[in-house]
Amino acid sequence: MVGLIETIVKPLVDEPDAVSVEEEVQSRTVVYRLTVSKNDIGKVIGKQGRIARAIRSVVYAAGTRSSKRIQLEIND
């Protein structure tokens, strides 16, 4: 899943080396924390959050096979 998130986000940003994804497994939830450069945060979120919503939709759809709930957080 980390690879999927990186594959989606890296082409969107100007500094792809600054993209990092951390995975935190909790009891019923898997939380992915996406961190990008401060200059690229707007590109990842998009106008009115549309790009962020689209990324979350793809990640949630890919995570339907697991029995755990998937959550994606974008750190600024």
C-alpha positions, 0 to 999 in steps of 0.5 A: 500500500505504501508503494501505491501511495508513493506511485500516485503522489510522486508524479504530482509534486516538484520534489518527489524525494521529499515524499514519505509514507509511514504505516501505523497499524492499530487494532482495527485500523491501518493509518498511512501518514503521507508527508510531502514538502511544504511547497507541494502540499497544495498540489497534493490536496488540490482545489477544494481537496479534490486530489486528496479525496481522489487519492483516498478513494483509490487507497480505500478501494485497494484496501477493501481486501483487508479486514482492517479499516484504512485511513490516509492522513496528509501531514503538512 
